[in-house]
Amino acid sequence: MIIEDEYPLSQSIAEYLGSGYICQQVYTYNDALERIKAYDYDCIILDIMLPGGSGLQLLKYLKEMQKTDGIIIISAKNSIEDRVSGLMTGADDYLVKPFHLSELSARLSAIMRRKSFNGQSAITVGDIWIDTEAQDVKVNGKSLLLTIKEYQLLLYFVVNRNRVLSKNNIAEHLWGDEMDFADNHDFIYTHIKNLRKKMMAVGGEDCIRSIYGVGYKMQVK
């Protein structure tokens, strides 16, 4: 989630990161508070100065609620005191405006690796190999050509392997706020069917199981 009141900057960040991540955007303190109460995010890009309140107060709330969302503060404040305050409150990183979007992306990737992959950019699960930096996937040693949604779906399953994921969880992860456009979850079934087909076509294990009435589970050793 991007919490930034400067609309052009928020749009630039969302467009730059949009090829690899689902990005949601809010512009005020109150809207951000509602979102973080209702949802968990892989990472939050957080401005300190917001209409209606302080980003640091949002950060304190996240830590009080024991949320595990990664946090990158982006701020025009560049003093040592401001940086120390943000990091001591619980932020994972602090980036001073103006910054290059490529640097923001690199820091975001680093946080995602620490949170999900023990700091590694390349992960192996069963016969699946994923380079999260290059977004490169191999199954059974053979390269797999995936759409953006299929890649995001596979990575979501890998991170949550051996756990049952509800259809609502999957829809929220892949589409965010846009998930309400569908009256049913046929679109999830289609993406999973296509992903399984591609994996099995290169000799991969059929490891994504349908759990009747609940959702799906990637079952690997």
BAFI-406983 format. One record per residue (C-alpha): x negated, y negated, z; residue in three letters; residue number from 1. Coordinates in Angstrom, 1 decimal, decimal comma, always signed. Example, Ala and Ser with C-alpha at 12.3 -4.5 7.8 and 13.67 -1.06 7.14 Angstrom:
# BAFI-406983
<pt X="-12,3" Y="+4,5" Z="+7,8" type="ALA" seq="1"/>
<pt X="-13,7" Y="+1,1" Z="+7,1" type="SER" seq="2"/>
//
This chain:
# BAFI-406983
<pt X="+0,0" Y="+0,0" Z="+0,0" type="MET" seq="1"/>
<pt X="-1,2" Y="-3,5" Z="-0,9" type="ILE" seq="2"/>
<pt X="-0,3" Y="-6,1" Z="+1,7" type="ILE" seq="3"/>
<pt X="-1,3" Y="-9,4" Z="+0,1" type="GLU" seq="4"/>
<pt X="+0,7" Y="-12,6" Z="-0,2" type="ASP" seq="5"/>
<pt X="-1,2" Y="-13,9" Z="-3,3" type="GLU" seq="6"/>
<pt X="+0,9" Y="-12,4" Z="-6,1" type="TYR" seq="7"/>
<pt X="-1,7" Y="-12,6" Z="-8,9" type="PRO" seq="8"/>
<pt X="-4,3" Y="-10,9" Z="-6,7" type="LEU" seq="9"/>
<pt X="-1,9" Y="-8,2" Z="-5,6" type="SER" seq="10"/>
<pt X="-0,9" Y="-7,6" Z="-9,2" type="GLN" seq="11"/>
<pt X="-4,5" Y="-7,4" Z="-10,3" type="SER" seq="12"/>
<pt X="-5,3" Y="-4,8" Z="-7,6" type="ILE" seq="13"/>
<pt X="-2,2" Y="-2,7" Z="-8,4" type="ALA" seq="14"/>
<pt X="-2,9" Y="-2,7" Z="-12,1" type="GLU" seq="15"/>
<pt X="-6,6" Y="-1,8" Z="-11,6" type="TYR" seq="16"/>
<pt X="-5,9" Y="+1,0" Z="-9,1" type="LEU" seq="17"/>
<pt X="-2,7" Y="+2,2" Z="-10,9" type="GLY" seq="18"/>
<pt X="-4,5" Y="+4,7" Z="-13,1" type="SER" seq="19"/>
<pt X="-5,5" Y="+6,8" Z="-10,1" type="GLY" seq="20"/>
<pt X="-3,1" Y="+5,9" Z="-7,3" type="TYR" seq="21"/>
<pt X="+0,5" Y="+5,1" Z="-6,6" type="ILE" seq="22"/>
<pt X="+0,5" Y="+1,5" Z="-5,4" type="CYS" seq="23"/>
<pt X="+3,2" Y="-0,2" Z="-3,5" type="GLN" seq="24"/>
<pt X="+3,1" Y="-4,0" Z="-2,9" type="GLN" seq="25"/>
<pt X="+4,5" Y="-6,2" Z="-0,2" type="VAL" seq="26"/>
<pt X="+3,8" Y="-9,9" Z="+0,4" type="TYR" seq="27"/>
<pt X="+5,0" Y="-10,8" Z="+3,9" type="THR" seq="28"/>
<pt X="+4,4" Y="-9,6" Z="+7,5" type="TYR" seq="29"/>
<pt X="+8,0" Y="-8,5" Z="+8,0" type="ASN" seq="30"/>
<pt X="+8,2" Y="-6,5" Z="+4,8" type="ASP" seq="31"/>
<pt X="+4,9" Y="-4,8" Z="+5,6" type="ALA" seq="32"/>
<pt X="+6,0" Y="-4,0" Z="+9,1" type="LEU" seq="33"/>
<pt X="+9,2" Y="-2,3" Z="+7,8" type="GLU" seq="34"/>
<pt X="+7,1" Y="-0,2" Z="+5,3" type="ARG" seq="35"/>
<pt X="+4,5" Y="+1,0" Z="+7,8" type="ILE" seq="36"/>
<pt X="+7,3" Y="+2,0" Z="+10,3" type="LYS" seq="37"/>
<pt X="+9,0" Y="+4,1" Z="+7,6" type="ALA" seq="38"/>
<pt X="+6,1" Y="+5,6" Z="+5,6" type="TYR" seq="39"/>
<pt X="+2,6" Y="+7,0" Z="+6,0" type="ASP" seq="40"/>
<pt X="+0,0" Y="+5,8" Z="+3,4" type="TYR" seq="41"/>
<pt X="-3,3" Y="+7,3" Z="+2,3" type="ASP" seq="42"/>
<pt X="-4,8" Y="+3,7" Z="+2,5" type="CYS" seq="43"/>
<pt X="-3,6" Y="+0,2" Z="+3,2" type="ILE" seq="44"/>
<pt X="-5,3" Y="-2,8" Z="+1,6" type="ILE" seq="45"/>
<pt X="-4,5" Y="-5,5" Z="+4,2" type="LEU" seq="46"/>
<pt X="-4,8" Y="-9,3" Z="+4,0" type="ASP" seq="47"/>
<pt X="-5,2" Y="-11,0" Z="+7,4" type="ILE" seq="48"/>
<pt X="-3,3" Y="-14,3" Z="+6,7" type="MET" seq="49"/>
<pt X="+0,3" Y="-13,4" Z="+5,8" type="LEU" seq="50"/>
<pt X="+3,6" Y="-15,3" Z="+5,8" type="PRO" seq="51"/>
<pt X="+5,3" Y="-14,5" Z="+9,1" type="GLY" seq="52"/>
<pt X="+2,4" Y="-13,1" Z="+11,0" type="GLY" seq="53"/>
<pt X="-1,1" Y="-11,7" Z="+11,1" type="SER" seq="54"/>
<pt X="-2,5" Y="-8,7" Z="+9,4" type="GLY" seq="55"/>
<pt X="-4,5" Y="-8,0" Z="+12,5" type="LEU" seq="56"/>
<pt X="-1,3" Y="-7,5" Z="+14,4" type="GLN" seq="57"/>
<pt X="-0,1" Y="-5,0" Z="+11,8" type="LEU" seq="58"/>
<pt X="-3,4" Y="-3,2" Z="+12,3" type="LEU" seq="59"/>
<pt X="-2,9" Y="-3,1" Z="+16,1" type="LYS" seq="60"/>
<pt X="+0,5" Y="-1,7" Z="+15,6" type="TYR" seq="61"/>
<pt X="-0,8" Y="+1,1" Z="+13,3" type="LEU" seq="62"/>
<pt X="-3,4" Y="+2,1" Z="+15,9" type="LYS" seq="63"/>
<pt X="-0,8" Y="+1,9" Z="+18,8" type="GLU" seq="64"/>
<pt X="+1,4" Y="+4,3" Z="+16,8" type="MET" seq="65"/>
<pt X="-1,6" Y="+6,6" Z="+16,2" type="GLN" seq="66"/>
<pt X="-1,2" Y="+6,4" Z="+12,4" type="LYS" seq="67"/>
<pt X="-4,0" Y="+7,7" Z="+10,4" type="THR" seq="68"/>
<pt X="-3,7" Y="+5,5" Z="+7,3" type="ASP" seq="69"/>
<pt X="-7,0" Y="+4,2" Z="+6,0" type="GLY" seq="70"/>
<pt X="-7,4" Y="+0,4" Z="+6,3" type="ILE" seq="71"/>
<pt X="-9,4" Y="-2,0" Z="+4,1" type="ILE" seq="72"/>
<pt X="-9,1" Y="-5,6" Z="+5,2" type="ILE" seq="73"/>
<pt X="-9,4" Y="-8,2" Z="+2,4" type="ILE" seq="74"/>
<pt X="-9,9" Y="-11,7" Z="+3,7" type="SER" seq="75"/>
<pt X="-11,3" Y="-15,1" Z="+2,8" type="ALA" seq="76"/>
<pt X="-12,7" Y="-15,2" Z="+6,4" type="LYS" seq="77"/>
<pt X="-16,4" Y="-14,4" Z="+6,2" type="ASN" seq="78"/>
<pt X="-17,7" Y="-15,0" Z="+9,7" type="SER" seq="79"/>
<pt X="-19,4" Y="-12,2" Z="+11,7" type="ILE" seq="80"/>
<pt X="-16,7" Y="-12,7" Z="+14,4" type="GLU" seq="81"/>
<pt X="-13,9" Y="-12,1" Z="+11,9" type="ASP" seq="82"/>
<pt X="-15,6" Y="-9,0" Z="+10,5" type="ARG" seq="83"/>
<pt X="-16,3" Y="-7,6" Z="+14,0" type="VAL" seq="84"/>
<pt X="-12,8" Y="-8,3" Z="+15,1" type="SER" seq="85"/>
<pt X="-11,2" Y="-6,5" Z="+12,1" type="GLY" seq="86"/>
<pt X="-13,5" Y="-3,4" Z="+12,4" type="LEU" seq="87"/>
<pt X="-13,2" Y="-3,2" Z="+16,2" type="MET" seq="88"/>
<pt X="-9,4" Y="-3,3" Z="+15,9" type="THR" seq="89"/>
<pt X="-9,6" Y="-0,2" Z="+13,8" type="GLY" seq="90"/>
<pt X="-10,1" Y="-1,1" Z="+10,1" type="ALA" seq="91"/>
<pt X="-12,2" Y="+1,3" Z="+8,1" type="ASP" seq="92"/>
<pt X="-13,8" Y="-1,4" Z="+5,9" type="ASP" seq="93"/>
<pt X="-13,8" Y="-5,2" Z="+5,5" type="TYR" seq="94"/>
<pt X="-14,1" Y="-6,9" Z="+2,1" type="LEU" seq="95"/>
<pt X="-14,5" Y="-10,7" Z="+1,7" type="VAL" seq="96"/>
<pt X="-12,7" Y="-12,6" Z="-1,0" type="LYS" seq="97"/>
<pt X="-13,5" Y="-13,1" Z="-3,8" type="PRO" seq="98"/>
<pt X="-14,6" Y="-9,5" Z="-4,6" type="PHE" seq="99"/>
<pt X="-14,9" Y="-7,3" Z="-7,7" type="HIS" seq="100"/>
<pt X="-12,1" Y="-4,8" Z="-8,2" type="LEU" seq="101"/>
<pt X="-14,6" Y="-2,1" Z="-9,0" type="SER" seq="102"/>
<pt X="-16,1" Y="-2,6" Z="-5,5" type="GLU" seq="103"/>
<pt X="-12,7" Y="-2,4" Z="-3,9" type="LEU" seq="104"/>
<pt X="-12,0" Y="+0,8" Z="-5,8" type="SER" seq="105"/>
<pt X="-15,3" Y="+2,3" Z="-4,7" type="ALA" seq="106"/>
<pt X="-14,6" Y="+1,5" Z="-1,1" type="ARG" seq="107"/>
<pt X="-11,1" Y="+3,0" Z="-1,4" type="LEU" seq="108"/>
<pt X="-12,6" Y="+6,2" Z="-2,9" type="SER" seq="109"/>
<pt X="-15,0" Y="+6,4" Z="+0,0" type="ALA" seq="110"/>
<pt X="-12,3" Y="+6,2" Z="+2,6" type="ILE" seq="111"/>
<pt X="-10,2" Y="+8,8" Z="+0,8" type="MET" seq="112"/>
<pt X="-13,2" Y="+11,2" Z="+0,7" type="ARG" seq="113"/>
<pt X="-13,7" Y="+10,7" Z="+4,4" type="ARG" seq="114"/>
<pt X="-10,1" Y="+11,2" Z="+5,2" type="LYS" seq="115"/>
<pt X="-9,3" Y="+14,2" Z="+3,0" type="SER" seq="116"/>
<pt X="-12,6" Y="+15,8" Z="+1,8" type="PHE" seq="117"/>
<pt X="-15,1" Y="+15,4" Z="+4,6" type="ASN" seq="118"/>
<pt X="-17,0" Y="+12,8" Z="+2,6" type="GLY" seq="119"/>
<pt X="-17,4" Y="+14,9" Z="-0,5" type="GLN" seq="120"/>
<pt X="-16,4" Y="+13,6" Z="-3,9" type="SER" seq="121"/>
<pt X="-16,3" Y="+17,1" Z="-5,4" type="ALA" seq="122"/>
<pt X="-14,1" Y="+19,8" Z="-3,7" type="ILE" seq="123"/>
<pt X="-13,5" Y="+23,4" Z="-4,4" type="THR" seq="124"/>
<pt X="-10,4" Y="+25,3" Z="-3,3" type="VAL" seq="125"/>
<pt X="-10,1" Y="+28,9" Z="-4,6" type="GLY" seq="126"/>
<pt X="-10,8" Y="+28,8" Z="-8,3" type="ASP" seq="127"/>
<pt X="-10,0" Y="+25,0" Z="-8,5" type="ILE" seq="128"/>
<pt X="-12,8" Y="+22,4" Z="-8,7" type="TRP" seq="129"/>
<pt X="-12,0" Y="+18,7" Z="-8,6" type="ILE" seq="130"/>
<pt X="-14,4" Y="+15,7" Z="-8,9" type="ASP" seq="131"/>
<pt X="-12,4" Y="+12,9" Z="-7,3" type="THR" seq="132"/>
<pt X="-14,7" Y="+10,2" Z="-8,6" type="GLU" seq="133"/>
<pt X="-14,4" Y="+11,2" Z="-12,2" type="ALA" seq="134"/>
<pt X="-10,9" Y="+12,7" Z="-11,8" type="GLN" seq="135"/>
<pt X="-12,3" Y="+15,8" Z="-13,5" type="ASP" seq="136"/>
<pt X="-10,7" Y="+19,2" Z="-12,9" type="VAL" seq="137"/>
<pt X="-11,9" Y="+22,7" Z="-13,7" type="LYS" seq="138"/>
<pt X="-10,0" Y="+25,9" Z="-13,0" type="VAL" seq="139"/>
<pt X="-11,7" Y="+29,2" Z="-13,3" type="ASN" seq="140"/>
<pt X="-14,7" Y="+27,3" Z="-14,6" type="GLY" seq="141"/>
<pt X="-12,8" Y="+25,8" Z="-17,5" type="LYS" seq="142"/>
<pt X="-11,9" Y="+22,1" Z="-17,9" type="SER" seq="143"/>
<pt X="-8,3" Y="+21,3" Z="-17,4" type="LEU" seq="144"/>
<pt X="-6,6" Y="+18,4" Z="-19,3" type="LEU" seq="145"/>
<pt X="-4,0" Y="+16,9" Z="-17,0" type="LEU" seq="146"/>
<pt X="-1,7" Y="+13,9" Z="-17,1" type="THR" seq="147"/>
<pt X="-2,0" Y="+11,4" Z="-14,4" type="ILE" seq="148"/>
<pt X="+1,0" Y="+12,8" Z="-12,5" type="LYS" seq="149"/>
<pt X="-0,2" Y="+16,3" Z="-12,9" type="GLU" seq="150"/>
<pt X="-3,6" Y="+15,3" Z="-11,5" type="TYR" seq="151"/>
<pt X="-2,0" Y="+13,5" Z="-8,6" type="GLN" seq="152"/>
<pt X="+0,2" Y="+16,5" Z="-7,9" type="LEU" seq="153"/>
<pt X="-2,7" Y="+18,9" Z="-8,0" type="LEU" seq="154"/>
<pt X="-4,7" Y="+16,8" Z="-5,6" type="LEU" seq="155"/>
<pt X="-1,8" Y="+16,5" Z="-3,3" type="TYR" seq="156"/>
<pt X="-1,4" Y="+20,2" Z="-3,2" type="PHE" seq="157"/>
<pt X="-5,1" Y="+20,7" Z="-2,6" type="VAL" seq="158"/>
<pt X="-5,2" Y="+18,2" Z="+0,3" type="VAL" seq="159"/>
<pt X="-2,1" Y="+19,9" Z="+1,8" type="ASN" seq="160"/>
<pt X="-3,0" Y="+23,5" Z="+0,9" type="ARG" seq="161"/>
<pt X="-1,3" Y="+26,3" Z="+2,8" type="ASN" seq="162"/>
<pt X="+1,4" Y="+23,8" Z="+4,0" type="ARG" seq="163"/>
<pt X="+5,0" Y="+23,7" Z="+2,9" type="VAL" seq="164"/>
<pt X="+5,7" Y="+20,4" Z="+1,1" type="LEU" seq="165"/>
<pt X="+9,3" Y="+19,3" Z="+0,8" type="SER" seq="166"/>
<pt X="+10,6" Y="+18,0" Z="-2,6" type="LYS" seq="167"/>
<pt X="+11,2" Y="+14,7" Z="-0,9" type="ASN" seq="168"/>
<pt X="+7,5" Y="+14,6" Z="+0,3" type="ASN" seq="169"/>
<pt X="+6,3" Y="+15,3" Z="-3,3" type="ILE" seq="170"/>
<pt X="+8,7" Y="+12,8" Z="-4,9" type="ALA" seq="171"/>
<pt X="+7,6" Y="+10,0" Z="-2,4" type="GLU" seq="172"/>
<pt X="+4,0" Y="+10,7" Z="-3,0" type="HIS" seq="173"/>
<pt X="+4,2" Y="+10,7" Z="-6,8" type="LEU" seq="174"/>
<pt X="+6,7" Y="+7,9" Z="-7,4" type="TRP" seq="175"/>
<pt X="+6,9" Y="+5,8" Z="-4,2" type="GLY" seq="176"/>
<pt X="+9,8" Y="+3,5" Z="-4,3" type="ASP" seq="177"/>
<pt X="+10,8" Y="+4,7" Z="-7,8" type="GLU" seq="178"/>
<pt X="+11,8" Y="+8,1" Z="-6,4" type="MET" seq="179"/>
<pt X="+15,4" Y="+6,9" Z="-6,0" type="ASP" seq="180"/>
<pt X="+16,0" Y="+6,8" Z="-9,7" type="PHE" seq="181"/>
<pt X="+16,8" Y="+10,5" Z="-9,8" type="ALA" seq="182"/>
<pt X="+19,9" Y="+12,2" Z="-8,4" type="ASP" seq="183"/>
<pt X="+18,0" Y="+15,5" Z="-8,2" type="ASN" seq="184"/>
<pt X="+14,5" Y="+16,9" Z="-8,2" type="HIS" seq="185"/>
<pt X="+14,4" Y="+18,4" Z="-11,6" type="ASP" seq="186"/>
<pt X="+11,5" Y="+16,1" Z="-12,5" type="PHE" seq="187"/>
<pt X="+9,4" Y="+17,7" Z="-9,8" type="ILE" seq="188"/>
<pt X="+10,1" Y="+21,2" Z="-11,0" type="TYR" seq="189"/>
<pt X="+9,1" Y="+20,1" Z="-14,6" type="THR" seq="190"/>
<pt X="+5,7" Y="+18,7" Z="-13,4" type="HIS" seq="191"/>
<pt X="+5,0" Y="+21,7" Z="-11,3" type="ILE" seq="192"/>
<pt X="+6,0" Y="+24,1" Z="-14,1" type="LYS" seq="193"/>
<pt X="+3,7" Y="+22,3" Z="-16,5" type="ASN" seq="194"/>
<pt X="+0,8" Y="+22,2" Z="-14,0" type="LEU" seq="195"/>
<pt X="+1,1" Y="+26,0" Z="-13,2" type="ARG" seq="196"/>
<pt X="+1,3" Y="+26,8" Z="-16,9" type="LYS" seq="197"/>
<pt X="-1,9" Y="+24,9" Z="-17,7" type="LYS" seq="198"/>
<pt X="-3,8" Y="+26,5" Z="-14,7" type="MET" seq="199"/>
<pt X="-2,7" Y="+30,0" Z="-15,7" type="MET" seq="200"/>
<pt X="-3,6" Y="+29,4" Z="-19,4" type="ALA" seq="201"/>
<pt X="-7,3" Y="+29,2" Z="-18,4" type="VAL" seq="202"/>
<pt X="-7,1" Y="+32,2" Z="-16,2" type="GLY" seq="203"/>
<pt X="-6,4" Y="+30,4" Z="-12,9" type="GLY" seq="204"/>
<pt X="-4,6" Y="+31,9" Z="-10,0" type="GLU" seq="205"/>
<pt X="-0,8" Y="+31,3" Z="-9,8" type="ASP" seq="206"/>
<pt X="-1,2" Y="+29,7" Z="-6,3" type="CYS" seq="207"/>
<pt X="+1,7" Y="+27,3" Z="-6,2" type="ILE" seq="208"/>
<pt X="+4,7" Y="+29,1" Z="-4,6" type="ARG" seq="209"/>
<pt X="+8,3" Y="+28,0" Z="-4,5" type="SER" seq="210"/>
<pt X="+9,8" Y="+28,1" Z="-1,0" type="ILE" seq="211"/>
<pt X="+13,5" Y="+28,6" Z="-1,5" type="TYR" seq="212"/>
<pt X="+15,6" Y="+25,8" Z="-0,1" type="GLY" seq="213"/>
<pt X="+12,6" Y="+23,9" Z="+1,2" type="VAL" seq="214"/>
<pt X="+9,9" Y="+22,9" Z="-1,4" type="GLY" seq="215"/>
<pt X="+6,6" Y="+24,2" Z="-2,5" type="TYR" seq="216"/>
<pt X="+3,3" Y="+25,5" Z="-1,1" type="LYS" seq="217"/>
<pt X="-0,2" Y="+26,0" Z="-2,5" type="MET" seq="218"/>
<pt X="-1,3" Y="+29,3" Z="-1,0" type="GLN" seq="219"/>
<pt X="-5,1" Y="+29,8" Z="-1,3" type="VAL" seq="220"/>
<pt X="-7,6" Y="+31,6" Z="+0,9" type="LYS" seq="221"/>
//
